[in-house]
């Protein structure tokens, strides 16, 4: 297994007469399968809400979805299950999959009761997941339908950051319309995973299967993209780097001990692209071809239990000319639009929270137009519908808000 790394500037030409220029750098990364690809076991933890509001069809469909995951796990894979209401407990301790029927019986005996304490579920889930992480791909599915009424949202975020330190990945699934989208998105973003919305109970199995199919393609883990910038080159000061495919996530930048900059990407999929977009500023450069940055990936290979491996270093070059003509790269433009769509939707939400309904509607219309430019028609429809409702004096329902947030950031398609 190795890393493929492909950088592309939105315009590789630069004006020699310009004192400062701005460029968008799209970096696509893939875990490439070599001749013999060893099968790395999964280490999966299901962290499931069984509070009183999950009573009836919601919990029954989640139990069915969890049972389906038990069936799909292979011999040698590991599973743990943590359940929470206003307390949390380990339903199935971390173990190699053997007694599938015994595990399913425990799942099927679950009943709904009590309140919701997400952080306690996360804490126990991370503890169980950490027990089986050696030479495995470790992921958690956190599912809840409610607010963290008996817990602390800041504590949730700290646990998500702790999971990253253990090289664990957290995916969050919001069930119905009453979950806190900010908290679940922050958990998924900080934990390097995906945010999914289960609108109707019958969608639970499909959403679980989508996520499970995705984690089956993980090849390398704990990946960091490292930027080495040449003199006169710098990253933008505000939100300089974001993942733009398959999900849009703002990525925090860290400075390495040697002065280089890094962003954590988490898991890399086999032959499935991840794309990061960096906003960079370039000072005035003399005419000619210049290397403005060098890129490298640091990663772990669970198949060989090797950590801190390094990819080859890839240069990023610009062509500085006296008679500048832009040469826009059509491959980078969709990534710029994806990030714009996400940020425009965030601005709309902020305006709505401030009571500026007209401003929110305008920003949602802008985001809808951006989605159309990308060819993302389903997102454009959702965004425009929300804008129209605000313009006509209607309130956005919780379902509207959640749908709007999801389409602004994700490209996880139905399978």
N, C-alpha and C positions, 0 to 999 in steps of 0.2 A: 504494500500500500504506500502511495506517495501523494504529494499535493501538486495539483496543477494550479498555476497562478497566472492570470492574464490581466494586466493593467491596460486601460484605454482612457485617453483624455477626450473630453468633449470637443476640443480643438487642439491639435498638436502644433499648430503654427502660432508664433508669438511675434509681436511687433517690437522690433529693436528700438524704436523711438518712444516706446511707452515706458513711463517710470514704474508703473505697477499694473499687473494683470491678474485676473482671477480665472481659475479653471476648475472644472469638476473632473475628478479622477475616479472612474469606475473600476473596481477590482473584482474579478470573478474568480472564485475558488472552488475546487472540486477535489474530493478524495478519489484518486484513480486506482482502480483494481489492477493489480499486476497478474502475472500468469497463474499463480496459485494463491487464491484468496481464502484464508482460514476463516472458519465460521466462529465469530466471537459471540459468546452467550449474552443474552439480555439480562439485566438486573432491573426489574420493574417494580415500582411501588404504586399501588392505587390508594389514594387518600380521599375517602368518600364521606360526604355529608349525609347523615341519616337523621337530621333534626326533624321536628314535627311537621314543618312545611313540606317535607319530601314525601309525606304520607300518600298512599294510593299509587296511581300510575307512575308518577315520577320515580319513586324508589324501585318499583317493580321493573321498570325499563332499565334503570341503572344496574340492578342486579343481573338482568339478562345480558347487558353489555359486558359486565365484568366476567360473567360465566363464559361468554364468547372469547374474551381475551385469554382466560385460562386454557381454553381449547386450542387457541392459536399458538401459545407458547410451546417451544420445542423442548425435548429432553435436554437437560443441561442448563436451560434458562432458570433464572431465579425469580421468585415473586414474594412480595410482602403486601399486606393490606392493612391500612390504618383507617378506622372509622371515627367520626366525631359528631357530637351534638354540642352541648355546652361543656362537655369534657371530651377527651380523646382516649382511645384504647387501641392496642394492637390486636387486630382480628386474626391475622395470619402472620406469624413471625417470618423473617427473611429465610427462605429455604429454596433448595433446588426442587424444581417441579417433579413430583413423583405421584403423590396422592391427589390427583385432580378432583376426584369425586368428593373426597373429604373437604377440600378447599371450597368446592361449590356448595356443599351442605352448609358450611359456615356463612357463606355469602347469602344463601337463600333464607337463613334464619334471621337475617337483619330486619329490624322493625324501626319505624320512624317515631322519634320522641325528642323533646327537649329543644334547647336553643342552638346557637351556632358559635363555635370558637375555632376559627380557621387556623390561628397561629399554633394552638396546641396540636392540631392535626398535622400541621407542617413540621413541627418539632419532632414528633414521634416518627413521621414518615421519613425525614432526613436521617434520623438515627437508624431506622431499619434499612434504608437504602445503602447507607455507608457500610453496613456489615458485609455486603456482598459485592462491593465495587471493584475488587481486585480482578484484573483481566476480564472485565465485563463492560458493557455499555449501560450506564446507569441513568434511568429516567423515572420521573414521577408524573402521574396524572392526578391533579388536584381538582375535584369536582365539588361545587357548592351551588346552592340556589338562593343564598341569603347574604345579608350584611354580617359582618364580623361582630355581632352584638355583644358577645361575651368575651371578646378578645381585644387585641391591640394591633391596629393596622401597621404601625411602625415596626412592631415586633415581627410581623409577617415579612416585611421587606428585609429586615436583618437576617431572618432565617433563609430567605432566598439568596442573599449575598453569601451566607455561610455555605449553602449548597454549592455555589460556584467554587469556593475554596476547596471543597471536597471533590471537585470535578463531577458534580451531579447536575442533571438538567431537570428543570421543573416546567411542566406544561399545565395550564389552567383551563378549566372548562366551566363556563357559567351556565347554569341550568335555569330556564325560564327567564323572567324579566326583572327580578328583584335583587340580583347580586350587584355588588359594588364593582363597576367596570374599571375604576381607577386602580383599586387594590389588586384585582386579578391580572390586569395588564402589567402593573408594576412587578408582580411576582413572576409572570412569564418572561417579561423583558429582562429583569435582573437575573433570573434563573436560566436564561439562554434558550427558552422554549417557545411554545406557541400558545396563543389565546384563541379559544373556540367558544362559540355560542350555541347552546342546544336550545332552540326556541320552543320546540314541542317534544314531549316525552319520547315519541316514536323515533326521533332523530338520534337518540343517545347511542344506540349501537353503531350507527353509521359514523358518528363523530369519533367514537372510540377506535373504530377500525381504521379511519383515516390517519389518526395519530399513530396507531400501532404500525401501520404500513410504512409511515415515514421513519419511525425509529428503527425499523428493520433494515433500513438502507444506510444507517450510520457506519462510517468506516474508521474515522479518526476522531479523537475527542480532545477537549481542552485546548482548542486551537486559538492562537493569537496572531493577528496580522501586525507586523512590525514595519514602521515607516522610518527610514533613514533619509532625512532631508538635507539637501545641499545648501551651501550659503546662499542667502537672498531668497530662500524658499521657506514659507511657513504655513501651518494650518490656520484656518479661520479661527477666531477666538471664540465665537458662539456656535455651539453644536456643529463642530467641524466634520464629524464622521457619523454616518448612519448606515445600517443594513437596509437595503431596498428590495431584496429578493431572497427567499420567498415571502418573508414578512417584513414590514417596515418597522425598524426599531432604532431609536436614538442610542448610539454606542458611546459610553464614556471613554475618554482618552486618558491613558496613563503614560507617565514619562519613565522610561527604563533608566537603570543606573548609569548606562553609557550615553545617555542623552537622546537616544532614539525614542519614538513614540509607539505605543501599542494599543490595540483594541482587542478585547476578548470576543471571539466568535463562537466558542463552545464546540458543538459537534459539527463535523463535516460529513456530508452524505456521499455514498459511492456513486460516482458518475451523475451527480445531481448538483446543480450550480447553486452557490451562495454568492450574492453580489453586495459589495460595500461601496458607498459613494463618499468620497472625501472632497471637501471644499478647500482649495489651496490658493495662496497668493504668491505671486512671483515678482521679484524686483526686476529692474532693468538688466538685460543680459546682452552681450555683444552678439553680432551676427554669427550664425553657425548652428551646429547640432550640439545640444547640451543635455547631459544627464541631470535631471532635477531631483530625483529621488531613487532610492533603492528599496525594494520590498522583499520581505521574507516572512515565512510562516513558522511559528514554533508550535509543536503539537505533540500529543501522546498517541501511541499506537497500542490499543488494548490487545490486539492479536498477539503481539510479541512482548507485552507488558513493559514496553520501553517508553520513557517519558522525556520531555524536553528535546525532542528531535527537531531538526531544522531543515526546511526546504532549501532549494537553491535560491540564490539572490537574483531578483529580476529588476533590471533598470527601467526607469520611466524617462523617456526622452522628449524634448521639444525641439522644433525647428525655428530658430530665430531669424527673421527676414526683415530687410529694409522696406520692401513694398508689401506690406501685410495684406493678405486676403484670408478671411476666415475659411477654414475647411472643417465644417461641423461633422462630427461622427454620429451617424444615425443609430448606432448601437447604444450610445450613452444616453440619448435623449429620453427614451422610455423610463430609465432609472431616475433621471432628474424630475420627470413628471410624477413618478410614483411617490417620491419624497415630498414634492409640492402638494399633491393630493392629501397626504397625511397631515402635513403642517397646516394647510388651509382648513381642514376639518377641525383640527385642534383649536385654531383661532376662532372658528365658529362656536365651538363649545365654550370657550372663554367668554365670548361676547354674550352668549346666552346666559351664562352664570351671572354676568354683570347687569342683566336685564335689557340688553341691547338686542331686541328680537330682529329688527330690520338689518342691523349689522351682521347678525348670525346668518340670516337668510341669504344675504349677499355673498358671504364667504362660502356658504354651502353651494350656491349656484356656481361660484368660481371653481370649487372643488369638483362639481359635476362636469363642468366644461373640461377640466384637466383630465378627468377619468375618460371622457369621450375622446380626447386627443390620444390617450393611451390605447384606445380600443376596448376599454373596460366598461362595457355597456351596462352590465348589471349593477356595478357600483354607481355609475352615473344616474341610473334610475332611482336608486335608494336615496342618493344625496339630493337629487332634484325634488323628489317627493317630500323629503323633510323640509327643504327650502320653501316649497309651495304651501305646506301646512303652516309654517310660521308666518308667511306673508298673508295668509287668509285669516290670521288671528287665532289659529288652533295652538294648543300646547303639544309639544312632542311627548309622546308616551315613553315609558321606560323601554318598551320594545323598539320604538323608533330610534332612540338614542343609542341603544346597544348595536342595532343593525348598522347605524351610521358609523360608529366607531370601528366595527369589524371590517366593513368594506373599505374603510379608509386605510387600513394597514395590512390586510392579509390577502394572499393569493392562494391559500390552501383550497384546492378545488374538490368538488364532490368526486368520490371514487366509486 
